[in-house]
Amino acid sequence: MTAKILEGKAFAAQIKAEAGKQVEALKTQGVLPGLAVVIVGENPASKVYVRNKHKACETLGIYSEVIEMPADTTKEVLMAKIDALNVNKRIHGILVQLPLPQQIAAYESEILDRIDPRKDVDGFHPVNVGRLVTGQPALVPCTPAGCIRMLELAGIPMDGAHAVIIGRSNIVGKPMLHLLLKKNATVTLCHSHTKNLQEITRQADILVAAIGKPYFVTADMVKPGATVIDVGINRIAPKKLAGDVDFENVKEVAGAITPVPGGVGLLTIAMLMQNTVAAAKMQLKQEEYGKYES
Ligand code: NDP
């Protein structure tokens, strides 16, 4: 059996189309959703990501500002920029592109926590993390949110499924755990100290790999017919990317699988657009009712 290939392009287009409709609806209410992306320094990969985010905004009619700051920017100057964006009425979403340059990298949490939680379109602020964990509406990290939306659009049942996640990062693994729980999956979260990993992954109806090690998940770790989501992006040669899953062999066992490149990676920017729209809606409601609602 060869697995169904879950192509990110088609799902990303659907998610962007949904966001585009909401942008139009917001415009009729006098709101133009706005996203500010702050980039510090000259990291070439970060520059490409930021350019792609800006382009996606342009396509959907979202107002977008790219704020480029020099590599030697201090924590104080960056925080002051965030403070200004927090009170800027044109801006509904703020994203600080990571990684930060070395001299301020140690302050990453402090810097990200400075973003108004209502504008935190990356979903990294402790307020949004807390809201997600307690099952309240929240801005959720784009990559795991994209995976969930893809599973929904692909009609893959989550309710009652056993989902196994490998990787417990704050950006992917942990939010994925809570999003799957919200969908009534039974979730097992594995990491580098997990014993008998293969025994656990072979029980998964849905297997999510977010490890950062090329070809880590092999065919003998996968239950026949399972859905395999590969979040990994590993550069194995100057122009070659590999996922965390041994795609060629796993696709012969799995029921459905995402490729790398061309899979989950494409959903992240689409979900960023969705989060920007959600943030704009939340802020509009707050203005209408004068309190924090979402
Ligand atoms: P992290 O490095 O933050 O986390 C990796 C996780 O994998 C850790 O929890 C680690 O366990 C676990 N791990 C490492 N080795 C093993 C092992 N041998 N067995 C079991 N678990 C192991 O990575 P991220 O979550 O940030 O990213 C994971 C991958 O996803 C990367 O390739 C990254 O590039 C990609 N990514 C893609 C995105 C996109 O598509 N847009 C967005 C974000 C990430 P422990 O905690 O014990 O160390």
Boltz pocket constraint, residues with backbone or C-beta under 6 A from the ligand:
constraints:
  - pocket:
      binder: B
      contacts: [[A, 143], [A, 166], [A, 167], [A, 168], [A, 169], [A, 170], [A, 171], [A, 172], [A, 173], [A, 190], [A, 191], [A, 192], [A, 193], [A, 194], [A, 197], [A, 209], [A, 210], [A, 211], [A, 212], [A, 213], [A, 231], [A, 232], [A, 233], [A, 234], [A, 264], [A, 265], [A, 266], [A, 268]]
      max_distance: 6.0
